[in-house]
């Protein structure tokens, strides 16, 4: 009997290689579940592999209902909705897409940094507001200042995983000193990349730009709140292309309105889409890009191709290459007596 592979959401278009799955002995189906636990339980009960979004709530309750599921193949990098501990106990492999959109997101973070530093969007809005003829009086006096040279300033990276590391040479190309904070990364790795690993308080105090690249966990939700913003320089900018929940958004609005920090470039927010009454929408010192940092034509190929490769490895009796929970192997083998 063919293995059953289910995509748990219905995108506008999908580039899943169904022929490769068929040749690998799998039947492919699309069943849209959104963020509903009961719907996930309904579609996952008889699936061997689920290709999922990392924000979907694969809680212990959901995972315990699966009788056949051997792997969750997460479509992107983040898997904050997945109960990895429960999956491990239940002998379910969790695989993510660790090489997906590294250049895109690091490019986007650098773009937001430069746009904040040079006040690109504010000047653009001023010009579109027909202020060109009074350029010296209005833009130079009211819109641009203060603007500081980027070279020689300090970039602090919160979360020094693959994307943060990919950003380093790009930032150094603009003459930035780079420091990073990540309790799970050895100082020796930072030194190899020319980056000083520091604690969060040091990073907050020394950075002119802070860019967040941390996975969202129960431990770091609202990692950056009002106390952290008050420790930052009033001339500093905050960039976030990771997960909105890492930042306390209400505290950020307070910090921005009271001048604790100079501004922010946000690709992600706690609520997506952003609420229409969000104060962020009316703040001149905020750039918002609607969770688009991941996108490029090349990244789309990576996005859809890797979960299929991981699924085919599982169906061949091999371990996934991007196994998030490598300590699942004993429980997996006991449950399935395979691999």
C-alpha positions, -999 to +999 in steps of 0.1 A: +000+000+000+013+035-009+024+057+019+002+087+025+017+122+024-005+151+033+001+189+029-018+204+058-026+238+042-038+249+008-015+276-007-025+297-037-001+276-057+022+247-048+053+234-064+054+200-047+069+174-070+040+150-069+056+128-095+087+123-074+065+113-045+045+089-066+077+073-078+089+070-042+058+051-034+036+078-019+001+091-025+000+129-021-030+149-008-037+185+001-059+191+031-062+227+045-062+229+083-050+264+092-043+268+129-071+245+141-061+215+163-093+196+156-088+199+118-052+187+122-063+157+141-089+149+114-064+149+085-033+134+103-047+102+116-040+080+086-010+100+072+025+086+071+041+120+066+027+154+071+042+185+053+033+213+076+037+250+084+059+256+115+032+278+131+005+251+130-003+238+165+010+203+165+005+200+202+007+168+223-030+164+219-027+165+182+003+143+179-011+116+202-040+112+178-017+102+150-016+064+145+006+063+115+026+095+113+063+090+113+074+125+103+064+161+103+083+178+075+082+216+082+081+237+051+103+265+064+130+271+090+108+279+120+088+252+139+076+271+170+041+256+167+054+220+169+056+202+202+090+188+196+093+172+230+060+154+226+069+143+190+102+128+204+084+109+231+059+095+205+086+085+180+077+111+154+106+127+135+105+165+130+124+179+100+127+215+090+142+234+060+174+249+075+189+262+043+158+279+030+159+317+023+191+324+043+202+350+017+168+365+013+162+371+050+197+383+057+195+406+027+161+419+039+175+426+074+204+445+059+179+464+037+158+474+066+188+485+086+200+507+057+165+521+051+162+530+087+196+545+089+192+566+057+154+572+064+146+561+029+109+556+034+104+589+052+122+608+024+102+589-002+069+599+015+080+635+017+089+637-020+056+620-029+039+646-008+052+672-032+080+686-009+107+683-036+107+720-043+113+728-006+139+701-003+163+722+018+137+736+041+116+705+047+135+673+041+169+684+052+155+702+082+125+682+093+128+647+078+164+636+076+181+647+109+197+630+127+214+607+102+247+591+112+273+574+090+269+536+091+306+527+089+321+522+123+289+517+141+279+485+159+254+458+148+241+435+175+226+402+163+202+384+187+201+347+177+233+336+159+219+308+138+223+303+101+206+336+091+225+356+116+258+341+104+249+347+068+243+384+076+278+389+091+299+394+059+271+416+044+272+439+075+310+439+076+309+450+039+293+482+051+320+487+078+299+476+107+314+461+139+293+430+146+285+415+180+261+387+188+241+372+216+231+335+216+234+313+247+236+282+225+266+293+204+302+290+215+324+320+216+349+302+193+323+301+165+319+339+168+356+345+168+359+324+136+335+348+119+351+379+134+321+384+158+323+390+195+298+369+215+283+390+244+254+388+268+222+405+260+227+435+283+260+443+267+245+439+232+217+463+241+240+489+255+266+489+227+246+484+195+235+511+171+214+485+153+199+454+167+186+427+144+166+397+157+171+362+143+159+340+171+135+312+169+104+318+190+102+295+221+084+296+254+117+308+269+123+338+247+087+351+240+088+388+247+126+386+251+127+423+242+104+444+263+103+478+279+133+471+302+154+461+272+144+491+251+153+514+279+188+499+279+193+506+242+207+538+228+181+565+219+197+566+185+194+528+180+172+510+155+155+476+160+152+452+131+131+420+133+128+394+105+124+363+128+091+360+147+069+388+161+065+372+195+101+376+204+093+413+209+067+427+233+049+448+207+030+470+232+063+478+248+079+485+215+052+510+206+058+527+239+095+528+233+091+543+198+066+569+209+087+580+239+120+581+220+137+553+240+149+541+205+151+558+172+130+535+151+123+500+139+122+479+107+097+451+111+091+423+087+071+403+114+046+413+140+029+395+169-004+395+150-004+388+113-019+405+094-012+435+115-044+449+132-058+479+113-057+499+145-021+491+154-002+522+165+027+509+144+009+518+112+009+555+121+045+558+132+069+576+109+099+559+124+087+524+116+091+504+084+068+475+079+072+448+052+044+423+059+064+391+064+080+391+029+117+387+038+117+350+028+106+355-007+125+351-040+120+329-070+150+308-060+138+305-024+104+292-036+122+262-053+141+255-020+109+259+000+090+232-018+118+209-028+135+201+005+104+187+023+099+163-006+135+152-004+132+146+033+100+127+028+116+105+002+145+098+025+120+087+052+102+064+027+135+048+017+142+040+054+168+068+059+169+094+086+160+130+075+191+151+070+176+181+089+163+162+119+152+187+146+149+160+172+178+136+167+172+120+201+139+106+186+157+077+170+154+052+198+117+059+203+111+059+166+128+025+162+109+010+191+076+022+177+081+014+141+108-012+142+124+003+111+155+023+102 
